[in-house]
């Protein structure tokens, strides 16, 4: 297909760049290919310089570069070589665009200096096409000043307006949409975020908190490559797992529990020590908010590891046991009854019931009424009977006492299971069983239906 320089020129919608290139187009049409190459490459560097000036008071890296460029221009010295060097030094362009800029710079120097290369038509077309495609057409990401600009923007307290994990992921996706999806760029971004998140002790707690939240947003998605990149630049780099610098790992693990699956047993032990410390230090009055609270971490671990938690809590025993013990009253903890933590959760729950501490009574009543379905679907009839027997302790004089005095009608499922336990061990007869009209019910739903048919089953245990 015949090349059309006018078609490429028409793709440029920036007014300055379009006018700058018009002279290059005129030179091309008049056979002045050497001049076309020089003017085209100059247009690219002029456009890049303007981008840096737009960021002058927003990004410190841009400010330093602009100062030096202004000095070189005042001295009537070419600034293009310096700008290319700085872009390469700070990884401000993707690999493809950096390679393209290097080629353009080399083309221009070859024809501008007395090397005997005066340029030809094909060379001029190649330079013009490369310039438009990689630098001058609309829709291109700016030089990766977007990364340092983003990092500096994390000092803004309102950077994240939605503090949920879903909100963080949405904000992160919006921010990343203007950044080149180049491996070096992503690596540089994650490294900088990890460095910022690890330095809350430097006084810039807002930036550190936002950086940690940004990492949660990156890792919280389903992109395996990004999850692995975050692991390499955070957990793998930490090694020591400092209690202050690495505190951001708790919400990071809660945002993406797959990160907890990657370490070997030895590293898991060190992470377990860190997380257990952080859980212990979390104020008990801290709201249970998504991705920031130990209870959310436990929920995500249950989802990720499930039955693997039966075996030494998947390598994080201190953390898991401390969360269950400290936050036993949270209904989310009951999820562990069906997913590998039955013994631990029941041990803690029964211990709290048998202690009959008045200070725990409201929390205990709330947990039992809100979580009865989960408890009833996880325990057998004998355990249900043990629960209600322990709850019958006269030391309960508040909300649990009222449940007891009401015959545990508010805990209908547990009550039914308890009564059938008594029937099965022969302490109480099954109504009309001798008449052969009653088939032994096998499911909880069948047993609840049976109680409605035989009111005498509601007699006191």
C-alpha positions in Angstrom: 0.0 0.0 0.0 1.3 3.5 -0.9 2.4 5.5 2.1 0.5 8.8 2.6 2.2 11.4 4.8 -0.9 13.5 4.8 -2.9 10.6 6.4 -0.4 10.4 9.2 -0.3 14.1 9.6 -4.1 14.2 9.9 -3.9 11.9 13.0 -2.1 14.7 15.0 -4.7 16.8 16.8 -2.3 18.8 19.0 -2.2 22.3 17.5 1.5 23.0 18.1 2.6 19.6 16.9 0.4 19.7 13.8 1.9 23.1 12.8 5.4 22.0 13.7 5.0 19.0 11.3 3.4 21.0 8.5 6.9 22.2 7.6 8.2 18.7 7.6 5.4 17.6 5.3 6.2 20.4 2.9 9.9 19.4 2.9 8.9 15.8 2.2 6.7 16.8 -0.8 9.5 18.9 -2.2 12.1 16.1 -1.9 13.9 17.6 1.0 14.0 14.4 3.0 16.9 15.3 5.2 15.0 18.4 6.4 11.9 16.3 6.8 13.7 13.9 9.2 15.2 16.7 11.3 12.0 18.7 11.6 10.0 15.6 12.5 12.3 14.5 15.2 12.5 18.0 16.5 8.7 18.0 16.7 8.8 14.9 18.9 11.3 16.3 21.3 9.4 19.6 21.4 6.2 17.7 22.3 8.0 15.8 25.0 9.4 19.0 26.4 5.9 20.5 26.6 4.7 17.5 28.5 7.4 17.9 31.1 6.6 21.6 31.4 2.9 20.8 32.0 4.1 18.7 35.0 6.6 21.3 36.2 4.9 22.1 39.6 3.3 18.7 40.0 6.2 16.3 39.8 9.6 16.9 41.3 11.4 14.9 38.6 9.8 17.0 35.9 10.9 20.2 37.7 14.5 19.2 37.8 14.5 18.2 34.2 12.9 21.4 33.1 15.5 23.5 34.9 18.3 21.8 33.1 16.6 22.0 29.7 16.0 25.8 30.2 19.7 26.2 30.9 20.7 24.3 27.8 18.3 26.3 25.6 19.7 29.5 27.1 23.2 28.4 26.2 21.9 27.5 22.7 23.0 23.9 23.3 20.9 21.0 22.2 18.7 19.6 24.9 17.5 16.5 23.1 20.4 14.2 24.2 20.0 15.2 27.8 16.2 14.6 27.7 16.7 11.2 26.2 19.2 10.3 28.8 16.9 11.4 31.7 13.9 9.5 30.2 16.1 6.4 30.0 17.5 6.9 33.5 14.1 7.3 35.2 12.3 4.7 33.0 9.8 7.4 31.9 8.8 5.6 28.7 7.9 2.0 28.0 10.6 -0.1 26.4 9.0 0.1 22.9 8.6 3.9 23.1 12.1 4.4 24.5 13.5 2.3 21.6 11.5 4.3 19.1 12.8 7.6 20.6 16.3 6.3 20.5 16.0 5.4 16.8 14.5 8.8 16.0 17.3 10.6 17.8 19.9 8.5 15.9 18.2 9.1 12.6 18.2 12.8 13.1 21.9 12.9 14.2 22.9 10.8 11.2 21.4 13.3 8.7 22.1 16.5 10.7 25.9 15.9 11.0 28.4 15.5 8.1 28.2 11.7 7.9 27.4 11.6 4.2 23.8 10.5 5.0 21.4 13.0 3.5 18.3 10.9 4.0 16.0 9.3 1.5 12.3 9.1 0.9 11.8 5.8 2.7 13.8 6.9 5.7 11.8 10.1 5.9 8.5 8.1 5.8 9.8 5.7 8.5 10.7 8.6 10.8 7.4 10.4 10.3 5.3 7.3 10.8 7.3 6.3 13.9 6.9 9.9 15.3 3.1 9.9 14.9 2.5 6.4 16.0 4.6 6.5 19.2 4.5 10.1 20.2 2.2 12.5 18.4 -1.2 10.8 17.7 -4.0 11.3 20.3 -4.7 8.8 23.0 -1.1 8.0 23.9 -0.1 7.9 27.5 2.2 10.8 28.5 5.8 10.1 29.5 5.7 8.0 32.6 5.6 11.1 34.7 2.2 9.6 35.4 4.0 7.2 37.9 5.9 9.9 39.9 2.8 12.1 39.7 0.7 9.3 41.1 3.1 8.6 43.9 3.2 12.3 44.9 -0.6 12.3 44.7 -0.7 9.7 47.5 0.1 12.4 50.0 -3.5 13.6 49.5 -5.7 12.4 52.4 -8.7 12.0 50.1 -6.9 10.0 47.4 -9.2 7.0 48.3 -12.8 8.1 48.8 -14.2 4.5 49.1 -12.2 2.6 51.7 -13.6 -0.9 50.8 -11.5 -3.3 48.9 -13.9 -3.0 45.9 -13.5 0.8 46.1 -9.7 0.5 46.2 -9.6 -1.8 43.2 -11.8 0.6 41.2 -9.7 3.6 42.1 -6.5 1.7 41.3 -7.9 0.6 37.9 -8.8 4.2 37.0 -5.3 5.4 37.9 -3.5 2.6 36.1 -5.5 3.2 32.9 -3.2 6.1 32.0 0.0 4.2 32.7 1.8 2.2 30.0 1.3 -1.5 30.7 5.0 -2.3 30.4 6.8 -4.7 32.6 9.4 -2.2 33.7 6.8 0.5 34.4 4.7 -1.8 36.5 7.7 -3.1 38.4 8.9 0.4 39.1 5.5 1.4 40.3 5.1 -1.6 42.7 8.6 -1.1 44.0 7.9 2.5 44.8 4.6 1.7 46.4 6.2 -0.9 48.6 9.0 1.5 49.7 6.4 4.1 50.6 4.2 1.6 52.5 7.1 0.5 54.5 8.0 4.0 55.8 5.1 5.2 58.0 7.6 5.9 60.7 9.1 8.7 58.5 6.2 11.0 59.4 4.3 10.7 56.2 1.6 8.4 57.4 -0.9 9.4 54.8 1.3 8.5 51.9 2.3 5.2 53.5 -1.4 4.3 54.2 -2.4 5.3 50.6 0.5 3.3 49.1 -0.5 0.2 51.1 -4.1 0.7 50.0 -2.9 1.0 46.4 -1.0 -2.3 46.7 -4.2 -3.9 48.0 -6.1 -2.6 45.0 -3.4 -4.0 42.6 -3.2 -7.4 44.3 -6.9 -7.7 45.0 -7.8 -8.4 41.4 -7.5 -11.7 39.5 -4.3 -10.9 37.5 -1.9 -13.6 38.5 1.1 -11.8 37.0 0.4 -8.7 39.1 -0.2 -10.8 42.2 3.2 -12.5 41.7 4.8 -9.1 41.1 3.4 -7.7 44.3 4.7 -10.8 46.2 8.2 -10.4 44.8 8.4 -6.7 45.6 6.8 -6.9 49.1 6.9 -10.2 50.9 10.0 -11.6 49.1 11.9 -8.3 49.7 11.0 -7.9 53.3 13.0 -10.9 54.7 13.1 -9.5 58.3 9.4 -8.6 58.5 9.7 -5.6 60.7 6.7 -4.9 63.0 6.5 -1.3 62.0 7.7 -1.2 58.4 5.8 -4.3 57.4 2.5 -3.6 59.2 0.9 -3.0 55.8 1.1 -6.7 55.1 -1.9 -7.5 57.2 -4.4 -5.6 55.0 -2.5 -6.8 51.9 -2.9 -10.4 52.9 -6.6 -9.7 53.7 -7.0 -8.2 50.2 -5.3 -11.1 48.5 -4.9 -14.3 50.6 -3.2 -16.1 47.7 -0.1 -14.1 48.7 -0.1 -16.3 51.9 0.0 -19.5 49.9 3.3 -18.7 48.0 5.8 -18.6 50.9 7.5 -21.8 52.1 7.0 -23.2 55.6 10.0 -21.2 57.1 8.9 -17.9 55.7 5.3 -18.6 56.8 6.5 -18.9 60.4 8.1 -15.5 60.3 5.0 -14.0 58.7 2.9 -15.7 61.3 5.0 -14.1 64.1 4.5 -10.6 62.4 0.7 -11.1 61.9 0.1 -12.4 65.4 1.9 -9.3 66.8 -0.2 -7.0 64.6 -3.5 -8.7 65.6 -2.5 -8.4 69.3 -1.8 -4.7 68.8 -5.0 -4.0 67.0 -7.3 -2.0 69.4 -10.4 -4.1 70.3 -12.7 -1.1 69.4 -11.4 -1.0 65.8 -14.4 -1.3 63.5 -14.5 -4.5 61.4 -14.0 -2.8 58.1 -13.3 -4.7 54.9 -9.6 -5.6 54.2 -8.2 -3.6 57.2 -9.3 -5.8 60.2 -8.0 -9.1 61.5 -11.5 -10.6 61.3 -11.5 -9.9 57.5 -8.1 -11.5 57.3 -9.5 -14.6 58.9 -12.5 -14.7 56.6 -10.3 -14.5 53.6 -7.9 -17.2 54.9 -10.9 -19.5 55.4 -12.0 -18.8 51.9 -8.5 -19.5 50.5 -7.4 -22.4 52.6 -10.6 -24.0 53.8 -9.9 -27.6 55.0 -6.1 -26.9 54.8 -6.6 -25.0 58.1 -7.1 -28.3 59.9 -3.4 -28.9 59.5 -1.5 -26.4 61.7 -3.8 -23.6 60.5 -2.1 -23.7 57.0 1.2 -22.6 58.6 -0.2 -19.6 60.4 -1.3 -21.1 63.8 -0.5 -18.1 66.0 -2.4 -15.7 63.8 -5.5 -17.8 63.4 -5.7 -18.8 67.0 -5.3 -15.3 68.2 -8.0 -13.9 65.9 -10.5 -16.6 66.9 -9.7 -16.0 70.6 -9.7 -12.2 70.5 -12.7 -11.8 68.2 -14.8 -14.9 69.2 -17.9 -12.7 69.4 -17.8 -11.8 65.7 -20.3 -13.9 63.6 -17.7 -14.1 60.8 -15.5 -16.2 63.1 -18.2 -18.9 62.9 -17.4 -19.5 59.3 -14.5 -21.5 60.5 -16.9 -24.2 61.9 -17.4 -25.5 58.4 -14.0 -24.9 57.0 -11.2 -26.5 58.9 -11.4 -24.6 62.2 -14.3 -26.5 63.9 -12.2 -27.7 66.8 -10.7 -24.3 67.5 -13.8 -22.3 67.2 -15.9 -24.7 69.3 -13.2 -24.8 72.0 -13.2 -21.0 72.3 -16.9 -20.7 72.1 -17.6 -23.4 74.8 -14.9 -21.9 77.0 -16.7 -18.5 76.8 -20.1 -20.1 77.6 -18.8 -22.1 80.5 -17.0 -19.1 82.0 -20.5 -17.3 82.2 -18.8 -14.0 82.5 -21.4 -11.2 82.8 -19.2 -8.9 80.7 -19.5 -11.3 77.8 -23.2 -12.0 78.1 -24.5 -9.5 75.5 -21.9 -10.4 73.0 -22.6 -14.1 73.6 -26.4 -13.7 73.1 -25.9 -11.7 70.0 -23.5 -14.3 68.5 -25.8 -17.2 69.3 -28.9 -15.5 67.8 -27.2 -14.1 64.7 -25.1 -17.2 64.1 -27.5 -20.0 65.2 -28.0 -21.2 61.6 -24.3 -21.6 61.1 -23.8 -23.3 64.4 -26.7 -25.7 64.0 -25.5 -26.7 60.5 -22.0 -27.4 61.9 -22.5 -29.3 65.2 -24.1 -32.6 66.0 -27.0 -33.1 68.4 -24.8 -33.9 71.4 -22.8 -30.7 71.0 -26.1 -28.7 70.6 -27.2 -30.2 73.9 -23.9 -29.3 75.5 -24.3 -25.7 74.4 -27.8 -25.3 75.8 -26.8 -27.1 79.0 -23.9 -24.7 79.5 -26.2 -21.7 78.7 -28.6 -22.9 81.4 -26.1 -21.7 84.0 -27.9 -19.5 86.6 -24.9 -17.2 86.6 -26.3 -15.7 83.3 -28.6 -13.0 84.5 -28.8 -10.8 81.5 -29.5 -11.4 77.8 -28.4 -15.0 77.9 -30.5 -15.5 81.0 -33.5 -14.3 79.1 -32.9 -16.8 76.3 -32.7 -19.5 79.0 -35.9 -18.3 80.8 -37.7 -18.3 77.4 -37.0 -22.0 77.0 -34.4 -21.2 74.3 -37.3 -20.6 71.8 -35.1 -18.0 70.1 -32.6 -20.8 69.4 -35.2 -23.2 68.0 -32.8 -25.2 65.8 -30.3 -25.8 68.6 -33.2 -26.6 71.0 -34.6 -29.2 68.6 -31.3 -30.9 68.2 -30.7 -31.0 71.9 -34.1 -32.6 72.5 -33.5 -35.3 69.9 -30.2 -36.0 71.5 -32.1 -36.7 74.7 -34.5 -38.9 72.8 -31.7 -40.9 71.1 -30.0 -41.6 74.4 -33.2 -42.7 76.0 -33.8 -39.9 78.4 -37.1 -39.0 76.8 -39.4 -41.0 74.5 -40.1 -40.1 70.9 -43.8 -39.3 70.7 -46.0 -42.1 69.3 -43.0 -44.2 68.3 -44.6 -47.4 69.7 -47.6 -46.9 67.5 -45.4 -47.3 64.5 -46.7 -44.1 63.0 -43.6 -42.0 63.3 -40.5 -42.5 61.2 -37.3 -41.3 62.9 -36.5 -37.9 61.3 -33.1 -37.6 59.7 -32.7 -33.9 58.9 -33.1 -30.8 61.1 -36.0 -29.6 58.9 -37.8 -32.8 59.5 -37.3 -32.5 63.2 -38.5 -29.0 63.4 -41.7 -30.1 61.5 -42.0 -33.0 64.1 -42.0 -30.5 67.0 -44.8 -28.6 65.5 -46.9 -31.8 65.3 -46.1 -32.9 68.9 -46.2 -29.9 71.4 -45.2 -32.3 74.2 -41.7 -32.2 72.8 -41.4 -28.6 74.1 -41.5 -29.9 77.7 -38.6 -28.7 79.7 -35.4 -30.6 79.3 
